[in-house]
Amino acid sequence: MSIHGKNFIGNDLSSNGDKSSKIYDLKSDEPLEGEFFHATNEEVDLALKKANKAFYIYKDKSQLQRANFLETIADEIMNLGDELILRTVAESNLPKPRIEGERGRTVGQLRMFANLLKEGSWVEATIDEALPNREPLPRNDLRKMLRPIGVVSVFEASNFPLAFACAGGDTASALAAGCPVIVKAHSSHSGTSELIATAIINAVKKCDMPDGTFSMVHGGGRTVGQQIVLHEVVKAVGFTGSTQGGMKLFELANQRKMPIPVFAEMGSINPCLFLPSSLKKAEEMAQLYANSITVGVGQFCTNPGLILLVKDENSEAFKTELSKSIENIVPATMLSSSIQEAYSTGTKEALSQDNITLLGQSKVENTKAEGRPTVACVSANTFIENPKFHEEIFGPYSLVVECENIDELDLVISSLDGQLTSTVMGEEADMQKFKKQIFSLENRCGRILFNGVPTGVEVCHSMQHGGPFPAATDPRFTSVGTGAIRRFVRPVCFQDCPNSLLPDELKDENPLGILRITNDKYTRDSL
Amino acid sequence: MSIHGKNFIGNDLSSNGDKSSKIYDLKSDEPLEGEFFHATNEEVDLALKKANKAFYIYKDKSQLQRANFLETIADEIMNLGDELILRTVAESNLPKPRIEGERGRTVGQLRMFANLLKEGSWVEATIDEALPNREPLPRNDLRKMLRPIGVVSVFEASNFPLAFACAGGDTASALAAGCPVIVKAHSSHSGTSELIATAIINAVKKCDMPDGTFSMVHGGGRTVGQQIVLHEVVKAVGFTGSTQGGMKLFELANQRKMPIPVFAEMGSINPCLFLPSSLKKAEEMAQLYANSITVGVGQFCTNPGLILLVKDENSEAFKTELSKSIENIVPATMLSSSIQEAYSTGTKEALSQDNITLLGQSKVENTKAEGRPTVACVSANTFIENPKFHEEIFGPYSLVVECENIDELDLVISSLDGQLTSTVMGEEADMQKFKKQIFSLENRCGRILFNGVPTGVEVCHSMQHGGPFPAATDPRFTSVGTGAIRRFVRPVCFQDCPNSLLPDELKDENPLGILRITNDKYTRDSL
């Protein structure tokens, strides 16, 4: 398949615009195959109108039909074979095994949502039957379930060109919910996006889903994205990326006549608290964390960017070991030139702040495409007083905050913004002593983990990927795991609705056999 | 008990401010007992700091302890006896049976949440056990449940001085969730609020809940409310009232360094679609709706403010009957002088628009305290083109929109903003024919009802009270029914957490016996 660079306006390819862009190999500066045509106002508008029309048909597809559609998308992605892998490797500079793993994760997510739909109970059906003889007033028949909200707009992330992109978790969960999707392709991996979009459109056709169920558009700058977020048919936005990008969308969406939710996952510094018992194992801990800080060139939103500890007889050894481990890790190519530049500038700025000590840096200097592993150290007061240290530096960087005592540790934790993750390292007896600090960390994050590293986000029911602001715009939702579907639905109550007009999930006979709360009891029984 | 007019700063009474206000009887202009002291900046700040401190203790109370606390509040409210009823009647001008009913609803809500906590499964516990031998990567132990978000601020509504007020659904659901609450009392029924706050503080003490679990402050104008919404410890806001008031809070909350959700229920016009088969029963339908339009002097957010029909051989008779029925209903005293004035101005403005026909008005003229039942009629085009007709007029008013044909009806429905409710009247066969229009209504509301009236909001699992903007700020949540608790919690994932540190809901042995999703299966089993 050659890369055509066109926009997917529903099932139709379109390139009416006169602007386009190319993607360049980071190391050779040579352009990759393909010229990507930025969508015009009219193309975006047409895609969204198609999507809204499709919604009225797509939302009536049964859960089983939608499950089959998601599985077909997964199959079509696998059918792209090595062509997809090679293109994604070329665009992302990530190693082939990582991209193969990410493809597995992407089709795994689609199949996970298909399984969720086949089971069906996720719609939270509740039934309160009529009580015509109740005193002083009778009760009507009331039934409630989660229903799709309408067209969803998805913005691709740069750091997961498959799993948080065109057919990533946002798209999979929105389609699973019954919402048509329009994707704004990321300019750094538009070829990958095109291949995936082709696979999705194949599935749309094979499964007889309405034209407009899926669209994907290219755009330079922010014009196309802004038009999408402001368009009246769009009912929610999924985004993974920078604070700046996410906040721009959040503000735009709140300025609409009808504000809509923006589910922006904007990263965090992921504090890791090393309790005294963990510092005793200085070498082991340092090696574990040096690896976590630098895996994938540190380009994970769950990268451990902050290490908290209270000075004791082992803390100096831990710092020394961490420094040694980091020095031995070689720089590697980053996702794009803009990310590499932001990382270089970010570390330089951090290291030029007052009262910061460079702990260690890779012995090998980086090229202009690479990120150089770096760890530094500050005191509790320095950290608390300088907002710069609270900002994420996207790449293989981490900052150790050394507290003199537990009171200082409390102040440091209190000063933290919302986080995706927090980590606690240590023995159980130690954790019992630090219960207050642990809750304080929990209260500021979406996932709290014990004796592990925050990198690695499992896709399952129990995952929470999101956290209090500014880690995400809305901590009540997750962008990873089955819970992600809840972002694109809302409860609707049907009062005294004739059985024939009810969605299957709420019908007397419970044809799908789902778990419901019927008259206060969890049951799969029919009425 | 005499009315002291002081603020409840946690368990302490305080009146340090030099501003105060009184409440006047609407008919006699005489002041009611009590002078209400507006809280100072310092008092508000102290209340919120106490609340945040209380959170760290209150969130660790077991579900059973919180259930007992809610039941004690209910008991204490009942112990207030007739003193509460008389004060509320005097402040609201609502009849005694209505207020007694509303008290029943209020204590019923508290007990409903207590029952929800005793059952315990609402926390949506999920467990994915570790898979140490999984290939290519092992899986960590992951467990997730809903956890309280922190201090919640509640703004009382004017039209339900008990059920949407100091111990109303917002407070009950927040306390149930594990969140301390600060209430901003409504200036039109501050004496009622004081009595209820006294009952809550009695319960705080009896149940040994921390000082700061509950506070209530008075304030004139918007200063106190704004200070609360902007205070860093506040994590969510519950509000029921006008669009103007709700949007002001929503905008403030989004301007914070850390934006917080405002759950504002701002009312709606509640479209009711009369299908041809229903118009045949002109007299019966007209009587049913005249009653619903005027019940409680029309002061319900679910008041049927919009009646949609397609002209046919019965539509004229329906309009005539509706007009006759309305003419025979006498005006009644409204909640407050400002609400009466807004209603008088609102109907006058509506009736002065171009191309509106007054259908009928109560034969009896209203006094300056009363609202006069009124119905009017416009064509589809007039409705679509004039945004004035899309605004709620809070009181016993409704507008009939007469469409020439189904195409016009489609355009009218498409032009509607988000609504709390939509209603469909007619026979089942007719509904099958109008399926598209019915879905279009569902897509714009939180509750869709069939062959009934929207007034009357049942408190149960299946209720959805909320709807797409501007009916509410967030249609994914409800302010009535057990679902209301979800506004004040967020999912937190615990990864590889030692069993001893896990909340009871996630422990291996499932000590609460709640329903959980364990390794993909719904079960109450332990691990």
Interface residues (C-beta under 8 A of the other chain):
Chain A: Y56 K59 G101 S121 T126 I127 D128 P136 L137 R139 N140 L142 R143 K144 R147 I149 G150 F250 N254 M258 P259 P261 D417 G418 E428 M431 Q432 K435 K436 I438 F439 E442 N443 C445 G446 R447 I448 L449 F450 N451 G452 G456 E458 C460 H461 S462 M463 Q464 P468 F469 P470 T473 D474 P475 R476 T478 G483 R486 V489 R490 P491 V492 C493 F494 Q495 D496 C497 P498 S500 L501 L515 I517 D520 Y522
Chain B: Y56 K59 G101 S121 T126 I127 D128 P136 L137 R139 N140 L142 R143 K144 R147 I149 G150 F250 N254 M258 P259 P261 D417 G418 E428 M431 Q432 K435 K436 I438 F439 E442 N443 C445 G446 R447 I448 L449 F450 N451 G452 G456 E458 C460 H461 S462 M463 Q464 P468 F469 P470 T473 D474 P475 R476 T478 G483 R486 V489 R490 P491 V492 C493 F494 Q495 D496 C497 P498 S500 L501 L515 I517 D520 Y522
